[in-house]
Every structure is written in structure tokens, then in C-alpha cells.
Amino acid sequence: MHLEGLHELFLSKFVLSSSDFPARVKVHFSMKLSYKTPEYDHDNETLDSEATEPLTENEVVNHPRKLWDDDCPWAEWYSAEDPVKGFELTAIWGERTFEETLEMAEVENASSFDADSWFLHPVVSRYMVDDSIGKFVGFASQLHLLVNAYESSVEAQFLEDFVADTSGQDNAKSTATVPPPSVIDRVMKDLFSDETGNYMEAENKYSRAMRGAPADSLFGQFCLHALWFGNCNICAIATLWIDFVREIRWCWEESERLPRMKSTSSIDLSSCLIHQKLQMLTICIERKRSLNREKGTGYKDETSNSTAVNKSRKGSAGVVPKMMLLNTFQEMHAPYTQDAPLMTEDMHEERLHAAEAFGNAIGLSGQLERDILCSAANPDAVFEDFIRWHSPGEWLSEDKTDGNAGWPPKGKLSHRMSQHGNVWRKIWNDALPLPVSEQKSLLDPVREGEKVLHYLETLRPQQLLEQMVCTAFKSSADILNKTMYGGFKEMKTKMDRLYVTMASTLKSFLGNSDVNDLVGGLKRLCQVFEHIEKLLILAASINRKLIDAPRLAQAIFYDYYNFYLPKMGTSLESICYEKEFTTKEKVGMYERDAVSNLFPPPTANQSWRKVLSMGNLLNGHEPMQREIIFSVQERISNGHYSSPTPLCTNNEKIQTHRMYISGTSNDLWVALSVTSWD
């Protein structure tokens, strides 16, 4: 098994006696050693590797097993199989010449670092190339189930119907469809834990175009939990939603802050409607709690009055430059006003429809209402004064100078504002001149809060599932997008492209797309999502294993990316392409230390199990295969190999004997080639 013996074996094939050849034969030698990293034992990393006593059941509980992806963004939802099972390292000694057998011992004792070249090849899990549905479990597989649930919800009217159907089924079937109450309670406890909303901002600019809720928001977390709740069918989702809304109503009735929701004074109209409603409810709860505190203390907000200078004016925020009241020639004051009335997307649409019915969309704007209500800042103002300040474009000035020609200024209201029954003038005439501190709030928290609850409790299945699909895709992508993968540019390009594809596909929900076409598009999107999710997990694994060799990590990923690329279409069918990834990447001299760290020294338990049979150890690991070529060369002009009719120069040499040897620690194969001449 040793190089000395193999060298002597080669010599024995042609050195029959000392007279046949010179005492020292120049033997040409080259060698290739193949090493394989020991299997990653992630499950036992937190345990003592030297321990010989088995752990008791209680000790196992107290020593949780550490998985390779514990600190990856997706680890909260599932544990992915490590796609990189190990690495194969090939160390090559280029051709060199030896004359003595003892020199072989020096080569065998040489470090692997003395090899001329290193090549590294990742051992990739089979699931990376297996495109059978259900083989890979991740966000993509669960999104596929959610799309199936959406397809089942299209014709349904009420979510309660699915719960009722489930209760009437056979017990065994019902149990398989919906998890037991203990699981539901655990999910609700997790969703409504006392956590402040701190929404994860996705780095991708296309994320907000998908009309979903942030992944860390209350509805975002509901959708992510629903993906992994039971088998994510419509019955399980209906059961979970009903309990979810019940918990939200409890928070409302008890004036408890909704968890995972930001304290905000605005509504994010780019998100899905359910998230907007929960934002509205969060604001209503805060307002209701504030009102309850005021009732208990008798306190009343006088913020705006404290800044009033003139006692005849109330709620003034200061003088408006270069504007005087038409009738009294007093300085015009800008009023403190209430915040604009908060509205969700559907409320904006209702208000717009109502305004269109009145034939005056501007007339019902919230800005107009809150400005008119604050006319107490200018008690002597007339409607024309208000128009000059609030909407200068509706005041038609007839002055031809800079406005200092005389008083009052010459001008008139526009035709629209002068019409009989103008809505603006009607609101002006009907509004009481009250400062902001004495006005009734434009937002009635109790009324609006109950409207939100009514919406959530009467939501149709299809409306719920549409928003869940958008949010689940967006949230899943945003979570994966936080993965550290070393900045591989091909991976970043694919992630960006995924967001574009999702935005394009999910946009179909906004139109009147055919359900079958929409479902087909969503299933193709799931397929694309799975390909990119697999690649992302592979990129994360390669990056963390070769964190100290970023160029090598990028090169290996690029090799696999090109190998995998033909598979990354949108077809639901299997694609025939190369099944084995065999590309090896050359390791730079400065990268060898990082690669050698992939071969940690064997532990005592690992060492005693194996007797080392070969040399050239790498951190205590012998090669799994050794390939050697011995050869001798002779000039054609010498001896038996000379030709009576020279066809070439006399300096040309040929290999007269060549031996190929392939061996492991247990087996040896030898092939001999001899050039003969008779």
C-alpha cells in the first residue's frame, strides 16, 4: 500500500537483473489524491464529542440539537436539508523524476500542501436536482398548498361553511384536515404574544408592489403560520382565521393594543386591505384608550388655545403673510386643524363614489372639512376669505398690479364656487366656528373600530385567500431575501427577478382574470419560487462553509448555477438535463488554508475506528483514493527500439513501460502498459 512498495512493483516488471538497466532507473512519477470531507455532524455539535456514555432522555431535552441552518432567516419556519453534503478535494502532484525507492517515502510523508494543484468539488444533495413535487419542503411547497386552498375558496360564501363541513366529517378525516385545539391555541399564543410591530423592510424595490402585508406584521405572521398549519387546506385556514378574528375582537373590547402592529397615525395604502384594517383598528384602540383616560381624569386637550395671542381668536397657528380679511381689514390667521380623516382603501373608494354622485369630488375632501371647522381662528371671516386662503385658484383676482393698489382687493369667486347650492358654501354655513380643541374628532374610534371588526368577521373566503396569497408570497420572499449568501451576483439577480415575476403574477388579482388562468399562473410561480429557494439555500450553505475563501465560494456557486440553469423554467413538467454535477474548481494557493479547515482533525472516537493505510494525510485524514502513474522513457535510437529507417530525430523518447495504479485503504488496482518490439 505504500509508495515504496508500489515503486518496487513497477521496477520488477522490467528490471530482471542489474545488467538489464543501469543501477539507477529514472522513473517518472505523477499522483492524484482524492479527499472527502467527513460528514457534517450538525446534530451533535452542541454535545461533547468525546462522551462515551449515552445521554438520558432528560439530558437530550436539556441539550437541544443544533442544526446547520439554525441562524438562517427561514429557520423559524422550517429546517432545510443541507444541500452541500461535503466536499471532494483533489490534490495533484505533477510529473517528476525519481531514481531511488527511498525517495518515494519522502513523497508519501509530504504534506498535501506540497501538491502542485488543488481542485474542489461540492457534493450536492440529490434533492437539488429532483424535481418531483413534494420532494422539497420549504416556502415554495407550502405556497403551492395555499394556492390549492385559494382554488377551493372561489365558489364559497362563508368561512364558517368549511368549519361546519369539517365537524360533520368522519373523525379520522377531520383530524387529518384540521390540527387539534392545542395546536390552534399555541399558534394564537405565538401570534398575540406581547411583541411590538417592527416591520421588516425588504431591500427589494418590487416588494411593495405586491399588495401584501409586512412579514413581521400581525396579518403577515398569520399568513406565515397558516402556511405551516396542518396541510394548509381551506378547512384549516378557515378554523385558524375564525380564532384569529376572535382574538382581535377580544383586544378591541378590552382596549388592548394589537401585537405586531406599529403605533402609527397613517394607513399604508400600498398594503393589502386586511393590513390596512388592522392599522385602522390599532389607531382606534389607541384613541379609545386616550378617551377613556380623559374621562377618568376630566382632562381636555387645549393644545391649540395655548398659542392664541388674541383672546378674540381661538386656535390660531399664526398670521398668514400678506393676507387680510375682506370685511374688517384684520390680519388673517391660519388655524390649527385636526389630522386628515384616516381612511382605508375601500373607504377612499366609497368617498370617491359618493363625491361623484354629488358631482363634486373636491367638495367632500377631508382637508376641506377640517379647514372649515377651524374658522374660529378668524371669527370675522367670510366665505370669500376662506376660499382665498384654502383654494386660491378659485378666487379670480381682478387686480392688475402687485396687490397694493387699494382695499378691498378686486376679485370674485370662480363660477363653480358661485353656483347656487355649492357644497363648499353649504359646509361653511353649517359649520360651527370652533377651535380644534373643542371640535368633535373626524374619526369616531368606536364606530370605525366596529366597522373593522364587521369587515373581518364577514370576509368572504375568496377575499381572504386572495390577500393571504399575496402576503404569503411577499413575506416568504422577504424572509429569504435576508439570507446571507456572500453577495453572489447571480443569486442577487435571480432574487430581483423573482420579485418582478411575483409582482407581475399577483397583479392579476386586481383585475377580472379568469380563475383557472390565475391559478395556473400561481402554480407556475410556485415552481419558479422553488427553484430560487433551492439555489438560495445552496448559496447560503456554500458561503458559510467557505466564508474565508469568497472568490472560491463565488466560483463554485457560479459553476452550479450554470449547471442548474436549464432547469429553471416555469414548466410544471420534468425537464431532461444533465443529472450529475461534476465540475471542479481550482483552489488558489492563498485559499488552501480555508479549504483545509473543511477537514477538521478527527476526534479520538473517530480515530480508533480506522487504521490508516496510506500517507499524505490532510489534517489527519487519509485520501479516499490515490491514483499514481509510473513510467520510464527510452530514446528510440537505443537498443531494441531503434529503427533501421529513422522516421524521427534521435532525441525523441517513448514510454517503454507505464503503470497506472488506483487504490483505496482496502483495495488496489494495477494496469501495466509495455511497448514491445520484435
C-alpha positions in Angstrom: 0.0 0.0 0.0 3.0 2.3 0.4 4.7 4.2 -2.4 8.0 2.4 -1.8 6.4 -1.0 -2.4 4.5 0.3 -5.4 7.7 1.7 -6.9 9.4 -1.7 -6.5 6.4 -3.4 -8.1 6.8 -1.2 -11.1 10.6 -1.8 -11.3 10.0 -5.6 -11.0 8.3 -5.6 -14.4 11.4 -4.8 -16.4 14.5 -4.9 -14.1 15.1 -8.6 -14.2 18.8 -8.3 -13.4 21.3 -5.5 -12.7 22.7 -6.0 -16.2 19.4 -5.1 -18.0 19.4 -1.5 -17.0 21.7 1.0 -15.3 21.7 0.8 -11.5 19.5 3.8 -11.2 16.5 3.9 -13.3 14.9 7.3 -13.9 11.2 6.7 -13.1 8.7 9.4 -14.0 6.0 9.8 -11.3 2.7 11.7 -11.0 0.0 11.3 -8.4 -3.6 12.4 -7.8 -5.1 12.2 -4.3 -8.8 12.5 -3.6 -10.0 13.5 -0.2 -13.6 13.7 1.0 -14.6 15.8 4.0 -16.1 13.9 6.9 -19.8 14.0 7.1 -21.1 17.1 8.9 -22.5 16.0 12.2 -24.6 19.1 12.9 -26.9 17.2 15.2 -24.2 16.6 17.8 -22.3 19.9 17.6 -23.6 21.0 21.0 -22.8 17.7 22.6 -19.4 16.5 23.9 -17.8 14.6 21.1 -15.6 12.7 23.5 -18.5 11.4 25.5 -18.8 7.7 25.6 -21.9 7.4 27.8 -25.3 7.7 26.0 -27.4 10.7 27.1 -30.5 10.1 29.1 -33.9 11.4 27.9 -33.8 14.4 30.2 -30.2 15.2 29.1 -31.3 15.2 25.5 -34.0 17.7 26.3 -31.5 20.0 28.1 -29.0 19.7 25.2 -31.0 20.8 22.1 -29.6 19.6 18.8 -28.0 22.3 16.7 -29.0 22.3 13.0 -26.8 23.8 10.2 -29.4 26.5 9.4 -30.4 27.5 13.0 -29.3 31.1 12.4 -30.8 31.4 8.8 -33.9 33.5 8.3 -36.1 30.6 7.3 -35.2 28.6 10.4 -38.2 29.9 12.3 -40.5 28.1 9.9 -38.7 25.0 8.7 -35.3 23.4 8.8 -33.8 22.7 5.3 -31.7 19.8 4.5 -28.1 20.9 3.9 -27.7 20.9 0.2 -23.9 20.6 0.5 -23.2 17.2 1.9 -19.5 17.7 1.8 -16.6 18.5 -0.5 -14.2 16.4 -2.5 -10.7 17.7 -2.8 -8.3 16.6 -5.5 -4.6 17.2 -4.9 -2.3 16.7 -7.9 1.5 16.2 -8.0 2.7 16.9 -11.4 5.3 14.7 -13.2 8.6 14.5 -11.5 11.6 12.0 -11.8 13.0 9.7 -9.1 15.9 7.3 -9.2 15.7 5.6 -5.9 12.9 3.8 -4.0 13.8 5.7 -0.8 12.7 8.9 -2.5 9.1 7.5 -2.6 9.0 7.6 1.2 9.7 11.3 1.2 6.8 11.9 -1.2 4.4 9.7 0.9 5.3 11.7 4.0 4.9 15.0 2.3 2.1 17.4 3.2 -0.9 17.7 0.9 0.0 21.4 0.8 3.1 20.4 -1.3 0.9 19.3 -4.2 1.1 21.4 -7.3 -2.7 21.9 -7.7 -5.8 21.6 -5.6 -9.3 21.2 -7.1 -12.5 21.4 -5.0 -15.9 19.9 -5.8 -19.1 20.2 -3.7 -21.1 17.0 -3.0 -24.6 18.3 -3.6 -27.7 16.6 -2.2 -29.9 14.7 -4.6 -33.0 16.8 -3.7 -31.4 19.7 -5.5 -31.9 18.0 -8.9 -35.0 16.0 -8.1 -38.0 18.0 -9.5 -40.7 15.7 -8.1 -43.4 17.6 -6.4 -43.3 17.2 -2.7 -39.6 16.2 -2.5 -38.6 19.6 -1.4 -40.2 21.1 1.7 -39.9 24.8 2.1 -41.9 28.0 1.5 -42.5 27.0 -2.1 -44.2 23.7 -1.2 -46.4 25.4 1.3 -47.3 28.2 -1.1 -48.4 25.6 -3.6 -50.8 24.2 -0.9 -52.1 27.8 -0.3 -52.8 28.2 -4.0 -54.8 25.0 -3.9 -56.8 26.4 -0.9 -57.4 29.6 -2.9 -58.8 27.5 -5.7 -61.2 25.8 -3.3 -62.4 29.1 -1.9 -63.6 30.6 -5.2 -67.3 29.5 -5.0 -67.7 29.6 -1.2 -69.7 32.3 0.6 -68.8 31.9 4.2 -65.7 30.6 6.0 -67.9 29.1 8.6 -69.2 26.6 6.0 -65.8 25.0 5.9 -65.6 24.7 9.6 -69.1 23.2 9.7 -68.2 20.8 6.9 -65.2 19.7 8.9 -67.2 19.0 12.0 -69.6 16.8 10.0 -66.9 14.7 8.5 -65.6 11.4 9.7 -63.5 11.9 12.8 -60.3 10.4 11.3 -60.6 12.6 8.2 -61.4 15.7 10.3 -58.4 15.1 12.4 -56.2 14.9 9.4 -57.6 18.1 8.0 -57.5 20.4 11.0 -55.0 20.2 13.8 -56.3 19.8 17.3 -57.3 22.7 19.5 -54.0 22.6 21.4 -52.1 23.4 18.2 -54.5 26.3 17.4 -54.0 27.6 21.0 -50.2 27.5 20.5 -50.5 29.4 17.2 -52.7 32.1 18.8 -50.4 32.4 21.7 -47.5 33.0 19.4 -49.4 35.5 17.2 -50.7 37.5 20.1 -47.6 37.5 22.2 -46.6 40.9 23.5 -44.4 42.0 20.7 -44.2 45.5 19.2 -44.5 45.7 15.5 -41.2 46.2 13.9 -41.8 45.6 10.2 -39.0 44.0 8.2 -38.3 46.4 5.4 -37.5 44.3 2.3 -34.5 45.5 0.4 -36.1 44.8 -3.0 -37.9 47.7 -4.6 -40.6 45.4 -6.1 -41.7 44.1 -2.7 -44.2 46.8 -2.0 -45.8 46.4 -5.4 -47.3 43.0 -4.4 -50.1 44.4 -2.1 -49.3 42.2 0.8 -48.7 42.9 4.5 -45.2 43.1 6.0 -43.8 39.8 7.1 -43.5 40.9 10.8 -46.9 42.4 11.0 -49.9 40.7 12.6 -51.5 39.6 9.3 -48.1 38.8 7.8 -47.4 36.4 10.7 -50.9 34.9 10.4 -50.2 34.1 6.8 -46.9 32.5 7.6 -48.3 30.4 10.4 -51.2 29.4 8.1 -48.6 28.0 5.6 -47.4 25.5 8.2 -50.8 25.0 9.9 -51.9 21.4 9.2 -51.7 20.8 5.5 -52.7 24.4 4.7 -56.1 23.5 3.2 -59.1 25.7 3.2 -60.7 24.0 6.3 -57.6 24.5 8.4 -57.3 28.1 7.2 -61.0 28.9 8.0 -60.6 27.4 11.5 -57.4 29.4 12.1 -59.0 32.7 10.8 -62.1 32.4 13.0 -60.0 32.0 16.1 -57.7 34.8 14.9 -60.6 37.3 14.5 -62.0 36.2 17.9 -58.7 37.2 19.5 -58.7 40.5 17.7 -62.2 41.2 19.0 -61.1 40.5 22.5 -58.3 43.0 22.1 -60.8 45.6 20.8 -63.3 45.1 23.6 -60.6 45.1 26.3 -58.8 48.1 24.6 -55.6 46.0 24.4 -53.0 47.0 21.9 -52.8 44.7 18.9 -49.4 42.9 18.9 -47.0 43.2 16.0 -48.6 46.4 14.8 -46.8 49.7 14.7 -48.2 52.7 16.5 -48.9 54.9 13.6 -51.1 57.8 12.6 -51.4 56.8 8.9 -52.7 54.0 6.8 -50.4 52.2 4.4 -52.5 52.1 1.2 -49.9 50.1 -0.7 -50.5 47.1 1.6 -53.4 44.6 1.5 -56.8 45.7 2.8 -56.7 43.4 5.8 -53.5 45.0 7.0 -55.0 48.5 6.4 -58.0 47.5 8.5 -55.7 46.2 11.3 -53.8 49.5 11.2 -57.1 51.4 11.5 -58.1 49.2 14.4 -54.8 49.9 16.1 -55.4 53.6 15.8 -58.9 53.3 17.0 -57.8 51.3 20.1 -55.2 54.0 20.9 -57.9 56.7 20.5 -60.4 54.8 22.6 -57.8 54.3 25.4 -57.0 58.0 25.2 -60.7 58.9 25.5 -61.1 56.6 28.5 -58.1 58.2 30.2 -59.6 61.7 29.6 -62.9 60.6 31.0 -61.2 59.3 34.1 -59.2 62.5 34.7 -61.5 65.2 33.4 -58.6 66.3 31.1 -59.3 68.0 27.8 -56.7 68.8 25.2 -56.1 72.6 24.8 -53.1 72.4 22.6 -54.1 74.9 20.1 -55.5 77.5 22.6 -52.2 77.8 24.3 -50.7 79.6 21.3 -53.5 82.0 20.7 -52.4 85.6 21.1 -55.6 87.5 20.7 -58.4 86.4 23.0 -61.0 87.0 20.3 -59.3 84.4 18.2 -59.2 80.7 19.1 -57.0 78.0 17.7 -54.7 80.4 15.7 -51.4 78.9 14.4 -50.1 82.3 13.4 -50.6 85.1 10.9 -50.8 84.4 7.2 -48.4 86.7 5.4 -49.8 89.4 3.1 -53.5 88.4 3.6 -56.2 90.5 5.3 -59.9 89.8 5.9 -62.0 91.4 3.3 -64.6 93.0 5.5 -62.6 94.0 8.5 -59.1 94.5 7.2 -57.7 92.4 10.0 -54.8 90.1 9.6 -55.8 86.6 8.5 -54.7 83.8 10.9 -54.0 80.2 9.9 -55.9 77.8 12.2 -54.7 74.6 13.9 -56.6 71.8 12.3 -57.3 68.1 13.0 -55.4 65.4 11.3 -56.9 64.4 8.0 -59.6 61.7 8.5 -58.0 58.3 8.3 -59.3 56.0 5.6 -58.5 52.6 4.3 -58.6 51.9 0.6 -62.2 50.8 0.5 -63.2 54.0 2.4 -61.5 56.1 -0.1 -63.4 54.4 -2.9 -66.7 54.8 -1.1 -66.0 58.5 -0.6 -65.0 59.0 -4.2 -68.2 57.3 -5.4 -70.2 59.5 -3.1 -68.4 62.6 -4.3 -69.1 61.6 -7.9 -72.7 61.2 -7.1 -72.8 64.8 -5.8 -71.0 65.9 -8.9 -68.2 67.5 -6.9 -65.4 65.3 -5.9 -63.4 68.0 -4.2 -66.4 69.1 -2.2 -66.2 66.1 0.1 -62.4 66.1 0.8 -61.3 65.6 4.4 -59.0 68.6 4.1 -61.9 70.9 3.3 -63.9 69.7 6.3 -61.1 70.1 8.8 -60.2 73.6 7.5 -63.7 74.9 7.6 -64.3 73.6 11.1 -61.4 75.7 12.3 -62.9 79.1 11.2 -62.8 80.2 14.9 -59.2 81.4 14.2 -60.8 84.2 12.1 -64.3 84.9 13.6 -64.9 87.8 11.3 -64.0 86.0 8.1 -66.5 85.4 5.2 -66.6 82.6 2.8 -64.5 84.5 0.2 -61.7 84.9 2.8 -61.7 81.1 3.3 -61.5 80.5 -0.5 -58.6 83.0 -0.8 -56.7 81.0 1.8 -57.7 77.4 1.2 -58.1 77.3 -2.6 -56.5 80.5 -4.2 -57.3 79.1 -7.6 -61.0 79.5 -7.0 -60.5 83.3 -6.4 -60.4 85.2 -9.6 -58.3 88.3 -8.9 -59.0 91.4 -11.0 -56.1 93.5 -9.7 -53.5 94.2 -12.4 -50.9 95.4 -10.1 -48.9 93.7 -7.2 -52.0 93.8 -4.9 -51.2 97.1 -3.1 -53.4 99.3 -5.2 -56.2 99.6 -2.7 -58.6 97.9 -0.4 -60.5 95.7 -0.7 -58.8 93.8 -3.4 -60.7 93.4 -6.6 -61.8 89.9 -7.4 -64.6 87.4 -7.2 -65.3 83.7 -6.7 -65.0 81.3 -9.6 -68.1 80.2 -11.4 -68.0 76.9 -9.7 -67.9 78.5 -6.2 -70.6 81.0 -7.1 -73.1 78.4 -8.2 -76.3 78.0 -6.2 -76.1 75.1 -3.7 -72.4 74.9 -3.8 -71.3 72.2 -1.4 -68.4 74.2 -0.1 -70.6 77.1 0.9 -73.1 74.8 2.4 -70.5 73.3 4.7 -69.2 76.8 5.5 -72.7 78.0 6.5 -73.4 74.9 8.6 -70.1 74.5 10.4 -69.7 76.0 13.9 -66.6 78.2 14.3 -64.8 76.0 16.9 -61.1 75.7 17.7 -59.6 72.3 17.2 -59.6 71.6 20.9 -63.4 71.9 21.0 -64.3 70.1 17.8 -65.6 66.6 17.6 -63.0 64.3 16.2 -63.3 63.5 12.5 -62.5 59.9 13.4 -65.0 58.2 15.7 -62.9 55.4 17.1 -65.8 53.3 18.4 -67.7 53.4 15.1 -64.7 52.8 12.9 -63.4 50.0 15.2 -66.7 48.2 15.0 -66.7 48.6 11.2 -63.2 47.0 11.0 -64.4 44.0 13.1 -67.5 43.6 11.0 -65.3 43.5 7.9 -63.0 40.9 9.4 -65.9 38.7 10.7 -67.8 38.8 7.3 -64.9 38.4 5.0 -65.6 36.1 2.1 -63.3 33.1 1.7 -62.0 34.2 -1.7 -61.3 37.7 -0.4 -59.3 36.3 2.5 -57.4 33.8 0.4 -56.5 36.4 -2.3 -54.9 38.6 0.4 -53.2 35.7 2.0 -51.7 34.5 -1.2 -50.2 38.0 -1.9 -49.0 38.4 1.6 -47.6 34.8 1.9 -45.6 35.2 -1.4 -44.3 38.6 -0.4 -43.4 37.6 3.2 -41.7 34.4 2.2 -39.6 36.2 -0.4 -38.8 39.0 2.1 -37.6 36.4 4.7 -35.5 34.5 2.1 -34.1 37.9 0.9 -32.5 38.4 4.3 -30.3 35.4 3.8 -26.5 35.9 3.9 -25.1 34.4 0.7 -21.9 36.3 0.2 -23.2 38.7 -2.4 -23.2 36.1 -5.2 -24.3 38.3 -8.1 -26.1 35.5 -10.0 -28.2 34.9 -6.8 -29.0 38.5 -6.4 -30.1 38.8 -10.0 -32.4 35.8 -9.5 -33.9 37.2 -6.4 -34.6 40.5 -8.1 -36.2 38.6 -11.0 -38.3 36.6 -8.6 -39.8 39.9 -7.2 -40.6 41.1 -10.7 -42.2 37.8 -11.6 -44.3 37.8 -8.4 -45.4 41.4 -8.8 -46.5 40.6 -12.4 -48.4 37.4 -11.5 -50.0 38.8 -8.3 -51.2 41.9 -10.2 -53.8 39.6 -11.8 -55.8 39.8 -8.5 -56.5 43.4 -9.2 -58.3 42.7 -12.5 -61.0 40.3 -13.5 -58.7 37.5 -14.5 -60.2 34.1 -15.2 -59.7 31.9 -12.1 -58.3 29.0 -14.0 -55.7 31.2 -15.7 -54.9 32.9 -12.4 -54.4 29.5 -10.5 -52.3 28.2 -13.4 -50.1 31.3 -13.2 -49.7 31.0 -9.4 -48.7 27.3 -9.7 -46.0 28.2 -12.2 -44.9 30.9 -9.8 -44.6 28.3 -7.1 -42.3 26.3 -9.4 -40.1 29.3 -10.0 -40.1 30.1 -6.3 -38.9 26.6 -5.5 -36.0 26.7 -7.9 -34.8 30.0 -6.5 -35.4 28.9 -2.9 -33.2 25.8 -3.5 -30.5 27.9 -5.1 -30.6 30.4 -2.2 -30.2 27.7 0.4 -27.3 26.2 -1.6 -25.7 29.7 -1.8 -26.1 30.1 1.9 -24.5 26.7 2.6 -21.5 27.3 0.3 -21.0 30.8 1.6 -20.8 29.8 5.3 -18.6 26.8 4.6 -16.2 28.9 2.5 -16.6 32.2 4.3 -12.8 32.7 4.3 -12.5 32.0 0.6 -15.1 34.2 -1.0 -13.6 34.0 -4.6 -13.7 30.2 -4.4 -17.2 30.2 -3.0 -18.5 32.5 -5.8 -16.8 30.4 -8.4 -18.3 27.1 -7.1 -21.7 28.6 -6.9 -21.4 30.0 -10.4 -20.5 26.5 -11.7 -23.5 25.0 -10.1 -25.7 27.9 -11.2 -24.8 27.2 -14.8 -25.4 23.5 -14.3 -28.8 24.2 -12.8 -29.9 27.0 -15.1 -31.6 24.7 -17.8 -34.0 23.5 -15.1 -35.1 27.0 -14.0 -38.1 27.4 -16.4 -41.7 27.9 -15.4 -42.9 24.5 -16.7 -44.6 22.2 -14.3 -43.3 19.2 -16.2 -40.0 17.4 -15.6 -37.1 18.6 -17.7 -34.4 16.3 -19.0 -31.0 17.7 -18.4 -27.6 16.7 -17.0 -28.2 14.9 -13.7 -24.7 14.8 -12.3 -22.7 17.9 -11.3 -19.1 17.1 -11.8 -17.3 20.5 -12.2 -14.2 21.0 -10.1 -12.9 24.5 -9.2 -9.2 25.2 -8.9 -8.1 26.3 -5.4 -5.7 29.2 -5.2 -2.6 29.0 -3.0 -3.9 31.6 -0.7 -7.2 29.7 -0.4 -5.7 26.4 0.7 -5.8 27.2 4.5 -9.5 27.9 4.2 -10.2 24.7 2.3 -8.1 22.6 4.8 -10.4 23.9 7.5 -13.1 21.8 5.9 -11.2 18.8 7.2 -11.1 19.2 11.0 -8.8 16.8 12.8 -10.6 13.5 13.7 -11.7 13.1 17.2 -10.5 10.3 19.4 -13.7 8.3 18.8 -13.2 8.7 15.0 -9.5 7.8 15.1 -9.6 4.5 16.8 -12.2 3.1 14.4 -10.0 3.3 11.4 -6.4 2.1 10.7 -4.6 4.4 8.4 -3.1 2.6 5.4 -1.8 5.4 3.2 0.3 8.5 3.7 -0.2 12.1 2.6 -2.6 12.8 5.4 -4.6 16.1 5.4 -5.3 17.2 9.0 -5.2 13.5 10.0 -7.4 12.3 7.1 -6.1 9.9 4.6 -7.1 10.1 0.9 -10.2 8.1 -0.1 -8.5 7.3 -3.4 -4.9 7.5 -4.7 -4.0 7.4 -8.4 -0.4 7.0 -9.5 1.3 6.8 -12.8 4.9 5.4 -13.1 6.7 5.4 -16.4 10.1 5.0 -17.9 11.3 6.5 -21.2 13.9 5.4 -23.6 15.4 7.0 -26.7 14.2 5.4 -29.9 17.8 5.2 -31.2 18.9 2.9 -28.3 18.5 -0.9 -28.1 15.6 -2.7 -29.4 13.6 0.4 -30.1 15.9 1.8 -32.8 14.5 1.8 -36.3 16.6 0.8 -39.4 14.7 3.5 -41.2 14.7 6.6 -38.9 11.4 8.4 -39.1 12.2 10.9 -36.4 15.1 12.6 -34.6 17.3 10.5 -32.5 16.4 12.6 -29.4 12.8 11.5 -29.4 11.8 9.3 -26.5 8.9 6.9 -26.0 7.4 5.4 -22.8 8.5 1.8 -22.8 6.7 0.9 -19.5 3.8 2.7 -18.0 1.9 1.6 -14.9 -1.4 3.1 -13.6 -2.3 2.4 -10.0 -5.6 3.2 -8.3 -6.0 2.3 -4.7 -8.0 3.0 -1.5 -7.2 1.9 2.0 -8.7 -1.5 1.3 -8.3 -2.2 -2.5 -5.6 -1.9 -5.2 -5.9 -1.9 -9.0 -2.9 -2.1 -11.2 -2.7 -1.7 -15.0 0.6 -2.1 -16.9 1.4 -1.0 -20.5 4.5 -2.1 -22.2 5.8 -1.0 -25.6 7.4 -4.1 -27.2 9.3 -4.6 -30.5 10.1 -7.8 -32.1 
